Amino acid sequence: MAIPPVESFARMWVYTEIYAEAAERGYSEYLALSKSINEFTDVEYDEQLELYKHNRLVAGMQTIVFSAMCFEAAIYDFAAIHLGDNYVRKHIDKLDVISKWILVLRFVADVEIPKDQAPYCTFKNLITYRNRLVHAKSEKFNIEQEERLREKMSKRNQEYERNVHNAIRALILMSLYLDNTLDGYVNPLPSYNGQNAPMRRYYPVLKEVIDECQKIISPLVSE
């Protein structure tokens, strides 16, 4: 099947930026709520505290799910622009999102994402954990194993927190990496580089995270 040449980058119903903003908003709220929760000390139950915890759970899920959706939308748009909608529907769209990123970037731009480096690792962890959330299964509650359940819940909460932080970093790390490796191609992800997208606005709390991610990316792209 012949791949048509790119005639236009214009497309309708492109939600990549919207999904990124939803993830950024979720993460901003997650950090703010975490700060409010930490201000409570030695409180076993407080209605306001429980509300903060509930809202933080929602904000964390928003961060994870919308970060993953941003990756999904971005690679579809990038593939459809360069390979054509018909080709993507027939040969690409049924693949899992990680395979899409690996194959499309290699096929279109001759870019191989190193699997032992932060952009790929955080991205893979994001998709793995998102899938667990999307296909979550309940478990039987046994009050006789209360201590064991407390330990299990504590571990799950810690894992959840790590994955919220990982989700937004996956988006930023991959975007910064592609800014430096997609020579001659437009980065399909929203940019977190002020020089490339001076008009793009994001939540102020992300600046520290972006600076952290830039320090990780710099040695990778300068090798």
SULMO-V96907 format. One record per pair of residues at least 12 apart in sequence whose ideal C-beta (glycine too) atoms are under 10 Angstrom apart, sorted by the first residue. I is the first residue (numbers start at 1). J is the second residue. D is the distance in Angstrom with one decimal. If there is no record, write none. Layout:
i=I j=J d=D
i=I j=J d=D
//
This chain:
i=1 j=83 d=9.7
i=1 j=84 d=8.8
i=1 j=86 d=8.0
i=1 j=87 d=6.1
i=1 j=90 d=7.6
i=1 j=91 d=8.0
i=2 j=84 d=9.0
i=2 j=87 d=9.0
i=3 j=82 d=7.9
i=3 j=83 d=5.4
i=3 j=84 d=6.0
i=3 j=86 d=9.6
i=3 j=87 d=5.9
i=3 j=107 d=9.4
i=3 j=108 d=9.5
i=4 j=82 d=9.6
i=4 j=83 d=8.3
i=4 j=84 d=4.7
i=4 j=85 d=9.4
i=4 j=86 d=8.4
i=4 j=87 d=8.1
i=5 j=82 d=9.3
i=5 j=84 d=9.2
i=6 j=81 d=6.0
i=6 j=82 d=5.8
i=6 j=83 d=9.2
i=6 j=84 d=8.8
i=6 j=108 d=9.9
i=7 j=81 d=9.6
i=7 j=84 d=9.9
i=8 j=81 d=8.3
i=9 j=77 d=9.1
i=9 j=81 d=5.9
i=9 j=82 d=9.7
i=9 j=186 d=6.9
i=10 j=81 d=9.4
i=11 j=76 d=9.9
i=11 j=77 d=6.2
i=11 j=80 d=7.2
i=11 j=81 d=7.1
i=11 j=85 d=9.3
i=13 j=73 d=9.5
i=13 j=77 d=9.8
i=14 j=73 d=7.3
i=14 j=74 d=9.2
i=14 j=76 d=9.6
i=14 j=77 d=5.9
i=15 j=66 d=9.8
i=15 j=69 d=7.7
i=15 j=70 d=8.3
i=15 j=72 d=9.6
i=15 j=73 d=5.2
i=15 j=74 d=9.6
i=15 j=77 d=9.1
i=16 j=69 d=8.9
i=16 j=70 d=5.7
i=16 j=71 d=9.0
i=16 j=72 d=9.1
i=16 j=73 d=4.6
i=16 j=74 d=4.7
i=16 j=75 d=9.5
i=16 j=76 d=9.1
i=16 j=77 d=6.4
i=16 j=78 d=9.4
i=16 j=188 d=7.0
i=16 j=189 d=7.0
i=16 j=190 d=6.5
i=17 j=70 d=8.4
i=17 j=73 d=9.2
i=17 j=74 d=9.5
i=17 j=189 d=9.5
i=17 j=190 d=5.4
i=17 j=200 d=8.4
i=18 j=66 d=8.6
i=18 j=69 d=9.2
i=18 j=70 d=8.6
i=18 j=73 d=8.7
i=18 j=190 d=9.8
i=19 j=65 d=9.0
i=19 j=66 d=4.9
i=19 j=67 d=7.7
i=19 j=68 d=8.6
i=19 j=69 d=4.4
i=19 j=70 d=3.9
i=19 j=71 d=8.6
i=19 j=72 d=8.2
i=19 j=73 d=5.9
i=19 j=74 d=8.5
i=19 j=171 d=9.3
i=19 j=190 d=8.9
i=20 j=66 d=7.5
i=20 j=67 d=7.8
i=20 j=69 d=9.1
i=20 j=70 d=4.7
i=20 j=71 d=9.7
i=20 j=73 d=9.2
i=20 j=74 d=8.7
i=20 j=168 d=9.5
i=20 j=171 d=6.5
i=20 j=172 d=9.6
i=20 j=175 d=8.7
i=20 j=189 d=7.5
i=20 j=190 d=4.4
i=20 j=191 d=9.9
i=20 j=192 d=9.3
i=20 j=200 d=9.5
i=20 j=202 d=8.3
i=21 j=66 d=8.3
i=21 j=70 d=9.1
i=21 j=190 d=8.2
i=21 j=200 d=9.9
i=21 j=201 d=9.1
i=21 j=202 d=7.8
i=21 j=203 d=8.9
i=22 j=62 d=6.3
i=22 j=63 d=8.6
i=22 j=65 d=8.6
i=22 j=66 d=4.0
i=22 j=67 d=8.9
i=22 j=69 d=8.0
i=22 j=70 d=8.3
i=23 j=62 d=6.9
i=23 j=63 d=5.2
i=23 j=64 d=8.0
i=23 j=65 d=8.1
i=23 j=66 d=3.9
i=23 j=67 d=4.3
i=23 j=68 d=8.6
i=23 j=69 d=8.0
i=23 j=70 d=6.2
i=23 j=167 d=6.8
i=23 j=168 d=6.2
i=23 j=170 d=9.7
i=23 j=171 d=6.4
i=23 j=190 d=9.7
i=24 j=62 d=9.8
i=24 j=63 d=8.2
i=24 j=66 d=8.5
i=24 j=67 d=9.0
i=24 j=70 d=9.7
i=24 j=168 d=7.0
i=24 j=171 d=8.4
i=24 j=172 d=9.5
i=24 j=190 d=9.0
i=24 j=192 d=9.8
i=24 j=201 d=9.8
i=24 j=202 d=5.4
i=24 j=203 d=5.3
i=24 j=205 d=9.0
i=24 j=206 d=6.1
i=24 j=209 d=9.7
i=25 j=59 d=8.2
i=25 j=62 d=7.2
i=25 j=63 d=8.6
i=25 j=66 d=8.5
i=25 j=202 d=9.5
i=25 j=203 d=6.8
i=26 j=56 d=10.0
i=26 j=58 d=8.0
i=26 j=59 d=4.7
i=26 j=60 d=7.0
i=26 j=61 d=7.6
i=26 j=62 d=3.1
i=26 j=63 d=3.9
i=26 j=64 d=8.1
i=26 j=65 d=8.4
i=26 j=66 d=6.4
i=26 j=67 d=8.5
i=26 j=164 d=8.4
i=26 j=167 d=8.8
i=26 j=168 d=8.4
i=26 j=203 d=9.9
i=27 j=59 d=7.4
i=27 j=60 d=8.3
i=27 j=62 d=8.2
i=27 j=63 d=4.5
i=27 j=64 d=9.5
i=27 j=66 d=9.4
i=27 j=67 d=8.5
i=27 j=164 d=7.1
i=27 j=165 d=8.3
i=27 j=167 d=7.6
i=27 j=168 d=4.6
i=27 j=169 d=9.6
i=27 j=171 d=9.5
i=27 j=202 d=10.0
i=27 j=203 d=7.5
i=27 j=205 d=7.6
i=27 j=206 d=7.2
i=27 j=209 d=8.0
i=28 j=59 d=8.2
i=28 j=63 d=9.0
i=28 j=168 d=9.4
i=28 j=202 d=8.9
i=28 j=203 d=4.0
i=28 j=204 d=8.2
i=28 j=205 d=5.2
i=28 j=206 d=7.2
i=29 j=55 d=7.2
i=29 j=56 d=7.7
i=29 j=58 d=8.3
i=29 j=59 d=4.0
i=29 j=60 d=9.0
i=29 j=62 d=7.7
i=29 j=63 d=8.6
i=29 j=203 d=9.1
i=29 j=205 d=9.7
i=30 j=55 d=9.0
i=30 j=56 d=5.8
i=30 j=57 d=9.1
i=30 j=58 d=9.0
i=30 j=59 d=4.1
i=30 j=60 d=5.1
i=30 j=61 d=9.5
i=30 j=62 d=8.1
i=30 j=63 d=6.0
i=30 j=64 d=10.0
i=30 j=161 d=9.0
i=30 j=164 d=5.8
i=30 j=165 d=8.8
i=30 j=167 d=9.9
i=30 j=168 d=8.9
i=30 j=205 d=9.6
i=31 j=56 d=9.3
i=31 j=59 d=8.7
i=31 j=63 d=9.8
i=31 j=164 d=9.4
i=31 j=165 d=9.4
i=31 j=168 d=9.8
i=31 j=203 d=9.1
i=31 j=205 d=5.4
i=31 j=206 d=9.4
i=31 j=208 d=9.8
i=31 j=209 d=9.4
i=32 j=52 d=9.5
i=32 j=55 d=9.6
i=32 j=56 d=8.9
i=32 j=59 d=8.5
i=32 j=203 d=9.8
i=32 j=205 d=7.8
i=33 j=51 d=9.4
i=33 j=52 d=5.2
i=33 j=53 d=8.0
i=33 j=54 d=9.4
i=33 j=55 d=5.6
i=33 j=56 d=4.0
i=33 j=57 d=9.1
i=33 j=58 d=9.3
i=33 j=59 d=6.2
i=33 j=60 d=9.0
i=34 j=52 d=8.7
i=34 j=53 d=9.8
i=34 j=56 d=6.2
i=34 j=59 d=9.1
i=34 j=60 d=9.3
i=34 j=161 d=8.4
i=34 j=164 d=9.4
i=35 j=52 d=9.7
i=36 j=48 d=8.7
i=36 j=49 d=8.6
i=36 j=51 d=9.8
i=36 j=52 d=5.2
i=36 j=53 d=9.8
i=36 j=55 d=9.3
i=36 j=56 d=8.6
i=37 j=49 d=6.6
i=37 j=50 d=10.0
i=37 j=52 d=5.0
i=37 j=53 d=6.3
i=37 j=55 d=9.8
i=37 j=56 d=6.6
i=38 j=52 d=9.9
i=39 j=52 d=9.4
i=40 j=52 d=8.1
i=40 j=53 d=9.8
i=53 j=157 d=9.9
i=56 j=161 d=9.5
i=56 j=164 d=9.0
i=57 j=157 d=9.6
i=57 j=160 d=8.1
i=57 j=164 d=9.7
i=59 j=164 d=8.2
i=60 j=133 d=9.8
i=60 j=160 d=6.4
i=60 j=161 d=7.5
i=60 j=163 d=8.1
i=60 j=164 d=4.1
i=60 j=165 d=9.3
i=60 j=167 d=8.4
i=61 j=130 d=9.5
i=61 j=133 d=6.6
i=61 j=160 d=8.9
i=61 j=164 d=8.4
i=61 j=167 d=9.7
i=62 j=164 d=9.4
i=62 j=167 d=9.6
i=63 j=126 d=9.8
i=63 j=163 d=8.9
i=63 j=164 d=5.2
i=63 j=165 d=8.7
i=63 j=166 d=9.5
i=63 j=167 d=5.0
i=63 j=168 d=5.8
i=63 j=171 d=9.4
i=64 j=126 d=6.9
i=64 j=127 d=9.9
i=64 j=129 d=6.4
i=64 j=130 d=5.6
i=64 j=132 d=9.7
i=64 j=133 d=6.4
i=64 j=134 d=9.7
i=64 j=160 d=8.7
i=64 j=163 d=6.1
i=64 j=164 d=6.2
i=64 j=166 d=8.4
i=64 j=167 d=4.5
i=64 j=168 d=8.9
i=64 j=170 d=9.5
i=65 j=126 d=9.9
i=65 j=130 d=6.1
i=65 j=133 d=6.8
i=65 j=134 d=7.6
i=65 j=167 d=8.5
i=66 j=130 d=9.7
i=66 j=167 d=8.5
i=66 j=168 d=9.7
i=66 j=171 d=9.2
i=67 j=122 d=9.8
i=67 j=123 d=9.3
i=67 j=126 d=5.9
i=67 j=127 d=9.5
i=67 j=130 d=7.8
i=67 j=163 d=10.0
i=67 j=164 d=9.4
i=67 j=166 d=9.0
i=67 j=167 d=4.2
i=67 j=168 d=6.2
i=67 j=169 d=9.1
i=67 j=170 d=6.2
i=67 j=171 d=4.9
i=67 j=172 d=9.5
i=68 j=97 d=7.5
i=68 j=123 d=9.2
i=68 j=126 d=5.8
i=68 j=127 d=6.0
i=68 j=128 d=10.0
i=68 j=129 d=8.7
i=68 j=130 d=4.1
i=68 j=131 d=8.5
i=68 j=133 d=9.1
i=68 j=134 d=8.7
i=68 j=167 d=7.4
i=68 j=170 d=8.6
i=68 j=171 d=9.1
i=69 j=97 d=9.7
i=69 j=130 d=8.7
i=70 j=167 d=9.8
i=70 j=170 d=9.5
i=70 j=171 d=6.0
i=70 j=174 d=9.8
i=70 j=175 d=9.5
i=70 j=188 d=9.7
i=70 j=189 d=7.0
i=70 j=190 d=7.4
i=71 j=97 d=6.0
i=71 j=98 d=9.0
i=71 j=100 d=8.9
i=71 j=101 d=7.2
i=71 j=123 d=6.8
i=71 j=126 d=7.5
i=71 j=127 d=7.4
i=71 j=130 d=9.2
i=71 j=170 d=7.7
i=71 j=171 d=7.4
i=71 j=174 d=7.6
i=71 j=188 d=9.2
i=71 j=189 d=7.6
i=72 j=97 d=5.3
i=72 j=100 d=8.2
i=72 j=101 d=9.7
i=72 j=127 d=9.2
i=72 j=130 d=9.7
i=73 j=188 d=8.7
i=73 j=189 d=9.6
i=74 j=97 d=9.9
i=74 j=100 d=9.9
i=74 j=101 d=8.8
i=74 j=171 d=9.4
i=74 j=174 d=9.1
i=74 j=175 d=9.0
i=74 j=178 d=9.5
i=74 j=187 d=8.7
i=74 j=188 d=4.0
i=74 j=189 d=5.0
i=74 j=190 d=8.2
i=75 j=88 d=9.7
i=75 j=92 d=8.6
i=75 j=95 d=9.7
i=75 j=97 d=6.8
i=75 j=98 d=9.7
i=75 j=99 d=9.9
i=75 j=100 d=4.8
i=75 j=101 d=5.3
i=75 j=102 d=9.8
i=75 j=103 d=9.6
i=75 j=104 d=5.8
i=75 j=105 d=8.2
i=75 j=188 d=6.4
i=75 j=189 d=9.0
i=76 j=88 d=6.9
i=76 j=89 d=9.9
i=76 j=92 d=8.1
i=76 j=93 d=7.3
i=76 j=97 d=9.2
i=76 j=100 d=7.6
i=76 j=104 d=9.0
i=76 j=188 d=8.9
i=77 j=186 d=9.9
i=77 j=188 d=5.9
i=78 j=100 d=9.3
i=78 j=101 d=9.1
i=78 j=104 d=6.3
i=78 j=105 d=8.1
i=78 j=108 d=7.1
i=78 j=109 d=8.8
i=78 j=178 d=9.7
i=78 j=182 d=9.3
i=78 j=185 d=8.0
i=78 j=186 d=8.2
i=78 j=187 d=8.8
i=78 j=188 d=3.7
i=78 j=189 d=9.0
i=79 j=91 d=9.5
i=79 j=92 d=5.3
i=79 j=93 d=8.5
i=79 j=95 d=10.0
i=79 j=100 d=6.9
i=79 j=101 d=9.6
i=79 j=103 d=8.9
i=79 j=104 d=4.6
i=79 j=105 d=9.4
i=79 j=107 d=8.5
i=79 j=108 d=7.2
i=79 j=188 d=8.7
i=80 j=92 d=8.6
i=80 j=93 d=9.3
i=80 j=104 d=9.8
i=81 j=108 d=8.9
i=81 j=185 d=9.5
i=81 j=186 d=8.5
i=81 j=188 d=8.5
i=82 j=104 d=8.0
i=82 j=107 d=8.5
i=82 j=108 d=4.6
i=82 j=109 d=8.2
i=82 j=185 d=7.9
i=82 j=186 d=10.0
i=82 j=188 d=9.8
i=83 j=104 d=7.5
i=83 j=107 d=7.5
i=83 j=108 d=6.8
i=88 j=100 d=9.1
i=88 j=104 d=8.6
i=91 j=103 d=9.4
i=92 j=104 d=6.6
i=92 j=107 d=9.1
i=96 j=127 d=7.8
i=96 j=131 d=9.1
i=97 j=123 d=9.0
i=97 j=126 d=9.7
i=97 j=127 d=5.8
i=97 j=130 d=9.2
i=97 j=131 d=9.5
i=98 j=113 d=9.7
i=98 j=120 d=8.7
i=98 j=123 d=7.3
i=98 j=124 d=6.1
i=98 j=126 d=9.8
i=98 j=127 d=5.7
i=98 j=128 d=8.9
i=101 j=113 d=6.9
i=101 j=120 d=8.6
i=101 j=123 d=7.3
i=101 j=124 d=9.7
i=101 j=127 d=9.4
i=101 j=174 d=8.3
i=101 j=188 d=9.4
i=102 j=115 d=8.7
i=102 j=120 d=8.6
i=104 j=188 d=9.1
i=105 j=178 d=8.2
i=105 j=181 d=8.7
i=105 j=182 d=8.0
i=105 j=185 d=9.1
i=105 j=188 d=9.1
i=108 j=182 d=9.3
i=108 j=185 d=7.2
i=109 j=178 d=9.0
i=109 j=181 d=8.1
i=109 j=182 d=5.6
i=109 j=183 d=7.7
i=109 j=184 d=7.7
i=109 j=185 d=5.0
i=110 j=181 d=9.9
i=110 j=182 d=10.0
i=110 j=183 d=9.1
i=110 j=185 d=9.9
i=111 j=177 d=9.3
i=111 j=178 d=7.7
i=111 j=181 d=5.3
i=111 j=182 d=6.3
i=111 j=183 d=8.5
i=111 j=185 d=8.3
i=112 j=181 d=9.2
i=113 j=174 d=8.0
i=113 j=177 d=7.5
i=113 j=178 d=8.9
i=113 j=181 d=8.5
i=114 j=177 d=9.2
i=114 j=220 d=7.7
i=114 j=223 d=9.8
i=117 j=173 d=9.0
i=117 j=177 d=8.1
i=117 j=216 d=8.8
i=117 j=217 d=9.2
i=117 j=219 d=9.9
i=117 j=220 d=5.7
i=118 j=169 d=8.0
i=118 j=170 d=8.9
i=118 j=173 d=5.3
i=118 j=174 d=9.1
i=118 j=176 d=9.9
i=118 j=177 d=8.3
i=118 j=213 d=8.1
i=118 j=216 d=5.2
i=118 j=217 d=7.7
i=118 j=220 d=7.4
i=119 j=169 d=9.5
i=119 j=170 d=7.7
i=119 j=172 d=9.4
i=119 j=173 d=4.5
i=119 j=174 d=4.6
i=119 j=175 d=8.8
i=119 j=176 d=7.9
i=119 j=177 d=4.2
i=119 j=178 d=8.2
i=119 j=181 d=9.4
i=119 j=213 d=9.1
i=119 j=216 d=8.6
i=119 j=217 d=7.5
i=119 j=220 d=7.7
i=120 j=170 d=9.3
i=120 j=173 d=9.0
i=120 j=174 d=8.0
i=120 j=177 d=8.7
i=121 j=166 d=9.1
i=121 j=170 d=8.6
i=121 j=173 d=8.9
i=122 j=163 d=10.0
i=122 j=165 d=9.6
i=122 j=166 d=5.4
i=122 j=167 d=8.2
i=122 j=168 d=9.4
i=122 j=169 d=5.3
i=122 j=170 d=3.8
i=122 j=171 d=8.6
i=122 j=172 d=8.9
i=122 j=173 d=5.5
i=122 j=174 d=7.6
i=122 j=213 d=9.2
i=122 j=216 d=9.4
i=123 j=166 d=9.3
i=123 j=167 d=9.7
i=123 j=169 d=9.6
i=123 j=170 d=4.7
i=123 j=171 d=8.5
i=123 j=173 d=7.7
i=123 j=174 d=5.5
i=123 j=177 d=9.7
i=124 j=170 d=8.5
i=125 j=162 d=8.7
i=125 j=163 d=7.0
i=125 j=166 d=5.3
i=125 j=167 d=8.6
i=125 j=169 d=9.6
i=125 j=170 d=7.1
i=126 j=163 d=7.4
i=126 j=166 d=6.1
i=126 j=167 d=5.1
i=126 j=168 d=9.2
i=126 j=169 d=8.7
i=126 j=170 d=4.2
i=126 j=171 d=8.0
i=126 j=174 d=9.5
i=127 j=167 d=9.9
i=127 j=170 d=8.5
i=128 j=163 d=8.9
i=129 j=159 d=8.1
i=129 j=160 d=8.4
i=129 j=162 d=8.9
i=129 j=163 d=4.3
i=129 j=164 d=9.3
i=129 j=166 d=7.5
i=129 j=167 d=7.7
i=130 j=163 d=8.6
i=130 j=167 d=7.8
i=132 j=159 d=9.6
i=132 j=163 d=8.9
i=133 j=160 d=9.0
i=133 j=163 d=8.7
i=139 j=152 d=9.1
i=165 j=209 d=8.4
i=168 j=206 d=7.4
i=168 j=209 d=6.4
i=168 j=210 d=9.7
i=168 j=213 d=9.3
i=169 j=209 d=6.5
i=169 j=210 d=9.6
i=169 j=212 d=7.8
i=169 j=213 d=6.0
i=169 j=216 d=8.6
i=170 j=213 d=9.6
i=171 j=189 d=6.8
i=171 j=190 d=7.8
i=171 j=192 d=8.2
i=171 j=209 d=9.9
i=171 j=213 d=9.3
i=172 j=189 d=9.0
i=172 j=190 d=9.3
i=172 j=191 d=9.9
i=172 j=192 d=5.0
i=172 j=193 d=9.9
i=172 j=202 d=9.5
i=172 j=206 d=7.7
i=172 j=209 d=6.4
i=172 j=210 d=5.8
i=172 j=212 d=8.7
i=172 j=213 d=4.5
i=172 j=214 d=8.6
i=172 j=216 d=9.5
i=172 j=217 d=9.0
i=173 j=192 d=9.1
i=173 j=209 d=9.8
i=173 j=210 d=9.8
i=173 j=212 d=9.5
i=173 j=213 d=5.0
i=173 j=214 d=9.3
i=173 j=216 d=6.4
i=173 j=217 d=6.4
i=173 j=220 d=9.3
i=174 j=187 d=9.3
i=174 j=188 d=9.7
i=174 j=189 d=6.1
i=174 j=192 d=9.9
i=174 j=213 d=9.5
i=174 j=217 d=9.5
i=175 j=187 d=6.3
i=175 j=188 d=9.0
i=175 j=189 d=4.1
i=175 j=190 d=6.3
i=175 j=191 d=6.1
i=175 j=192 d=5.3
i=175 j=193 d=7.9
i=175 j=196 d=9.4
i=175 j=197 d=9.8
i=175 j=210 d=9.5
i=175 j=213 d=8.7
i=175 j=217 d=9.4
i=176 j=189 d=9.2
i=176 j=191 d=8.4
i=176 j=192 d=6.0
i=176 j=193 d=6.4
i=176 j=196 d=9.7
i=176 j=210 d=8.0
i=176 j=213 d=5.8
i=176 j=214 d=6.1
i=176 j=216 d=8.4
i=176 j=217 d=4.5
i=176 j=218 d=9.0
i=176 j=220 d=9.3
i=176 j=221 d=8.3
i=177 j=189 d=9.5
i=177 j=213 d=9.2
i=177 j=216 d=9.2
i=177 j=217 d=5.7
i=177 j=220 d=6.8
i=177 j=221 d=6.8
i=178 j=191 d=9.0
i=178 j=217 d=10.0
i=178 j=221 d=10.0
i=179 j=191 d=6.3
i=179 j=192 d=8.2
i=179 j=193 d=5.2
i=179 j=195 d=9.0
i=179 j=196 d=5.8
i=179 j=197 d=9.4
i=179 j=217 d=8.5
i=179 j=221 d=8.5
i=180 j=193 d=8.9
i=180 j=217 d=7.0
i=180 j=218 d=9.0
i=180 j=220 d=8.2
i=180 j=221 d=3.8
i=180 j=222 d=8.7
i=181 j=217 d=10.0
i=181 j=220 d=9.1
i=181 j=221 d=6.6
i=190 j=202 d=8.4
i=192 j=206 d=7.8
i=192 j=207 d=9.7
i=192 j=209 d=8.9
i=192 j=210 d=5.0
i=192 j=213 d=7.4
i=192 j=214 d=8.2
i=192 j=217 d=10.0
i=193 j=210 d=8.6
i=193 j=214 d=8.1
i=193 j=217 d=9.8
i=194 j=207 d=9.9
i=194 j=210 d=9.0
//
